Amino acid sequence: MNNADPTIFFIDDEKHIRMANQQTLELAGFTVQSFNSAEKVLPLLSLEWPGVVVCDIKMPGMDGLTFLDRALQIDRDIPVILVTGHGDITMAVSAIRDGAYDFIEKPFAAEKLIETVRRALDKRALTLENRSLRRELEAQDVPGPRIIGRTPAMQRLRATIAQVANAAADILVMGETGTGKELVSRSLHEHSTRQDKNFVAVNCGAVPENLIESELFGHEPGAFTGANERRIGKFEYANGGTLFLDEIESMPLPVQVRLLRVLQERVVERLGSNKLIPLDMRVVAATKIDLKEACEAGTFRQDLLYRLNVVTLEIPPLRDRREDIPLLFHHFLLVANARYQMEAPLPASQQIRTLLTYNWPGNVRELRNLAERYTLLGESCGYDMEHLLYGTDEERNSNQVALPEQVDCFEKSVIEQVLISHKGNIKATMSALGVPRKTLYDKMKKYGLDKSNFK
């Protein structure tokens, strides 16, 4: 038996009971191994074991309650279902308070056993999946802002950030609204030798056109009406560090000319001054549009684009990296729990499926906001995930992914999660999914999954 497969351990000292219930569970599609004593099962349990234990309370040697205590010392979350006689009900209820998953009273119907085991297996699978997500979050817990994701696009993004973090080149970050352009820029700063200097962020679209030159370049007293004292501009303030120019496509053309000179000469001149101030800084510009199209339209300078476009980092929209959604949501949920000092329950499989079938027009920012709503208004207030996500039927119709894409997305996510839990072991993955080897390989090829990425 491969302990990596979801398995039911059935423990009872009476042979005919073991055989009957093993047959019942196997006919329902479960993998079952039966034992006549609890002592034999304890060495088979571990933090990674994906199964469920069904154990009789009254047995010679180690009884069910002693086994429960020993099993929960190995893993507090292993589901143990106790089988009780009529006189053991009070004892069984007490055991649930101590950590048992559930109890079944003799005599019990086959359907009762099957349903209880199925629920316990779902809970165990969710527990192990969330542990896997936590481990992955810890593995990506490097100093500075965290670029979370295991899809190839995000792995390449992290690798590129590491490669260019200390390079002197200015960088252009491209991505839709909400994909995390400032996070990427901060990551570049925090992983560079400039991390002890200032990171200065400017949203070019939020600064009034008549003030942006003063905001960026600074001014001397009397440079213009209302300039009563010297102002240090963002370029000068970021000297030695990083200047992040968000929505650079919104920068007025005259300011683009001055920006180009700063980037080329690495000097800045305050408004109303003739003094050139040397600069040692990196500029990271971000845009949500195609700047080549903006150049063709005459709203963005082509020479400035060429100057910024030495290194380009592209952030994929969330809908193009759906496999990262469970990991990201789990991370944002932990952050929200800490922020609001609340303990929102981890989402169940059906709730994760809801997240995977949404189109995410607001990208990662929208997912983070949903995690906060889920923490504040989730199950404790009676709101399910669909209500928190969609709100209205009209929004559901406009943002829900088409059925074929839903099916592909869910299938890919399931295969990936099983590959992760089995560390890329094909045989174990085939068994867990119940598919032939060729089918599994065909699906992996279809979705671009390589077993070596999960070891």
N, C-alpha and C positions, 0 to 999 in steps of 0.2 A: 504493500500500500504506500502511496505517495502522500505524505502528510501535508504537502502543499495544496492538495485538492480539498475542496469543501467536503467534509465528512461528518457523519453522525456517529458518535460513540454511544452505544446503548449498553447500560450496565444493569444487570439483574442476576441474582444467584440462581434463579429458576430457569432451566433450559428451555422449557416449552414457551415461557413468556418471551425470552430472548428471540427465539426462532420466529414466533408469530409476529412480533413487532418489527423485527428486521425485515421480514417479507413485506409487511405493510408499507414500510418506508421505502423499500427498494421499488415496489410497484408504483409508488408515487414519484419515482425518478431520483431519489437520493442515493448517495453512496454511504453504506452503513457498515460498521464493524461492531460486533457485540463482544461483551466481556462478562465473565462470571464473578469478577471482583474488581473493586475500585482501585486497589493498589496497582493493578496492571496498567491503568490508564494514565496515572500521574506522570510517568516519564515521557509520555507522548505529547504532553501539552507544552505550549510555549507561547511567547508574546505574538508570534507570527502565525500560529495555528489557526486556520480559517473555519473551523467547524463548530459543532454544538454537542454538548453532552446531555444525554437523558439518563438519569440515575435514580434507582429505587432508594428510598430512605432506609427501610428495614432490611439489612443484610448482615450475615456473619462477617467477622473481621472488621474492616473499615466500613462504617455505615455511610449513608448518603450525606448526612450533615458534616461529618468529619471530612469526607471527600470534598464537599463544597468549600470548606474553610481552606483546605490545602490547595485546591485548584485556584481559588481567588488570590492566594499568595503568589502563585505563578503569574497570573494575569487577572487583574480585578474585573476585566470586561469580558472574560470568557462566559458565554451563555450556558448556564447549568439549569436544566429543567428537572425538577424533582417529581418522582412518582410516589404518591402517598396513598395510604389506606385511610378509611373514614376517620379513624381516631387520631390521625396525624395532621389534620387540617390546621390546628392552632400552631403546631410546630412548623408547618410549611409556610404559613403567613409570616412567622417570625424569621424564617430563613430568607424570605424575599426581602425583608428589611435589612438583612445582613448581606444581600448581594445576589441571591438566586434570581434567575431570569423569570421563572414562572413555576407553577406546579400543576400536575394533572392528578385528579382523584380517581382511584380505582373504583369500579371498572370504568374504563373510558372508551369512547367510540374512536374508531380509526381516524375519522375526519378531525377530531379534536387534537389527536397527536400530530397529524400531518400539518394542520394549520399552525399549531404552536411552534413546531420545528421550523416551518417556513418563515415565520416572523422572526424567530431567533437567528436564523441564517442571514436574513436581510440585515438585522442589527449588527451581526458580527462583520459582515462584508462592509457595512458603512463605517464601523469602528476602524477596521484595518485600512480602508481607503483614506480616512481622515488622518490616521497615523502616518501613512505614506505622504500625504500632502504636507503634514507638519515637518517630516524629515526633509522633504524637498525644500521647504521654505527655510529651514535651518541651514541646509547646504548652500543656499543662495544668500545667506545672511552675512554678506561681506560689508566692510565699513562703507558708509555713505549710502545714498539713495539706492534702492533695490530695483533692478530691472528683472521682474519675475516672469518666468515662462519657460517651457521646455520644448516648444515648437522649434523647428530648424531656423525659422526667421529670427526668433528671439535669441537663440544660441549664437547665430551669426552677429546679431546686434551687440551682444555682450562681448563677443570676441573682438569686434571692431573697436568698441569703446576702449578695451584693454590695450589694443594695438596703438591707438592714436592719442591716448590720454595725455601723454607727455610731449607729443609732437607740437611744433610751433604753429602749425597750420590752423587757419580759421575753418569753421565747420558749419555746414548747412544741414539742419534737421527738418525733414519733411514728414508730414503726417496729418490726418484729419483732426478736427477738433476733438479733444478728449482722449487722444491716444497716449499722451504722456511726454510731449516734447520738452517741457521744462524739466521733468524728471530725468530724461536722458541727458539734458544739458548739465544739470546738477551732478549727475553721475560722472560725466566727463571731468568736471571740476574736482569732485571729491576723490577721484582716482588719480589725480595728477599731482605734480609737485607744487601746484598753486593752491592746494587745498587749505592752507593756513591763511590765505589772502581772501579778499572780498569776492563773493559771487553776487553780481548786481543784475537784477532782472528789470527789463523795461518792456512794457507792452506798447508797441508803436501805434496800435490802433486805438489805444485808450488815452493817449496824450493829445490835447488840442494842437492843431497844426501851428498856431501862432506861438506855442510854447515849446515845441519839441526840440528846436535848436538850443534853446537855453537849457532844457532838461539834459540834453546829451553833452553839449560842449561847455556849458557853464557861461558865466558872464562877469564882466567887471562893473563896478558902480557907474551909472550913467550910460551904460551901453544902449539903453532904450528907456522909454518912459516907464517909470515904475521900478527900474533896476536901481535900488537905493544902496545895495551892498553887494559884495562879491558873492558869487555862487559857484561852488565846485560842481561841475557836470558829472554825469554818469561815467563817461570815459575816464576822467581823471580819478574818480572814486574807485573805479575797478582796476586801477593801475597795479600791476603785480598779480592780479587775479583773473577773473572771467567776467565778461560782459555778455549777457543773454538778451538778444533783441528778438522778442516774440512778435509775430504778425508783421514781419519786415515788409511784406507786400503793401502794407498801409503807409509806409514812410513816404512823405512828399518827395517829388523828384529833386527839388533844390537841395534837400537834406541828403538825398542819396549821393549827390555830387560831393558834398563835404565828407560823408561817411567813406566814400571810395578813397579820398585823399588820406584820411586817417588810417585806413587799412593798408594803404601802399607805403606811406611815409612813417607810420607809427609815431606820429606827433599829433597833438591837439592844440588848438588855439581858442581861448575863451572869446566870446563875443565882446567887442570893445577893447581887445588887447592885441598887441603885436608880438607877444612872447609865445614861442613854441615850447610846449611841454612834452618831453619824451615819454613814450608809453611802452610798457612791457606787459602786454595782456593778451589774452585770447578772446576772440569774438566768436560767439556761437549764435547764429541766426536761425530762426524757425519760421516756417510757412505752412499754411494748409492748402495752398493752391500750387498749380504748375507755373513756376516763374518764367519758363520759356514762353508760355502762352501770354503771360503778363508783358514780357518784352515785346512780343509781336503786337500786342495791343497798345504799346507805347506807355504803359503805366509803371514799368520797371526798367532800369538801365541794364543793358546787356553786359557792359563792362563790369558793373557791380556783381552781376550774377556770376560771371567768370571768376571774379576775385573770391567770391564766397564758396564757389563750387569745387574747391580743391578736394575736400572730403565731404561726401553726402551720406547722411544716415537716414534711412527710410524706416519709419515705424508702421507696421501693418495695422489696419483696422481690426478691431476685436472680432468681427464676423469672419475674418480670414485666419484667425488662430483660436478657434473655438475650444480646442483641446486644453487651452490655458485657463478657460473660464472657471472650472472647479478650484484650481490652485489659487487663482486671483481672488475669487469670492471668499475662500477660506481665509486668506491673508487679511482681506479687508474686514472680515467678520471678527477676527482676533483683535484688530486695531480698534474697531468700533466697540467691542466689549470692554476693552481697556479704557477707551475714551469716556464712555458713559457709565462705567462701573456696573455693567450688567452682564448677564450670562445667557446670551441667545443660544437656543439649541442648534446643533449642527444640522444642515439641511439633509433631508432624506433623498433617496435616489430619484423619486418622482419630481422633487423640487429642482434637483440638478438638471433633470431632463427639460424642465421648463426654462431654465437659464440657457440651455444649449439650443433651444428652438427659437429664441428671440433674436431679432436682427441687430440690436445694439447701435442705434444711430448716434448715441452719445459716447460710444466706446467705453474705455476703461473708467472714465470719470462717472459715467452712468452706472456702471457696475459697483463702483465704490459707494455711490449714493444709495443704491439699492441695499447694500450690506448694512448701511446705517439705518435705513428704514426697517429692515428686517430685525435688527437689534432692538429698535425702539417700539415697533408696532407689529411684530410678527405674531407667533402663536399665542403669546400672552394676551394680545388684544383681539385675537380671533381672525386676523388677516392671513390668508394663504399667499404663497409666492406669486401666483398668477395675478391676484388682486393688487399686490404691491408693485408688480412689474408693469402690468398693462393698464390698470385703472378702469378703462372703458372698452366696450366691444369694438368701437371704431379704431382705437389705438391698437387693439389686438390684431384686427384685420390688416392694418397698415404695416405692422412691425413683425408679424409672425413669419417665419421662414416657410417656404413652400414644402409640401409633404415629402417629395423625393429628397430634397436637401436635408430635411429633418432626419429622415431615415439614415442617410449616409453619415450625417454628423453624429447621430447617436451610436451607430454601429462602430464608427471609427473610435469614438470615445471609449466605448466598452472594451474593444480589443486593446486599446492603449492602456487602460487601467489594469486589465488582467496581465498584460505583458510587464507592466511596472511591478505588480504584486508578486509575479513569479520571476522577476529579474531577467526577463528575456528568454526564459526556458520554454522552448517551443512545445515540448511534450506536455508539460504541465499546463500551458496555455490551451492546447488542443483539448485536454481533458476538462479543464474548467469551463470552456465554452461549448464543449460537446460537438466539435466540428472535426472533419478529417483534416489531415496535414495539408493536402493540396488546397482545400477550401481556405484554410487559414493563410497559407502563403499567397493565394490569389488576392485575398482581402488586404493583406499587408502591402502587397505590391500596388493595389489600387489606391490605398491611402498614404503611400509613401512612408511606411513604417519599417524600420530596420531593427532587428532584434538586438544588435550590438549597442544601440542607443539606450537600452533599458537594463544593461548589466550593472 
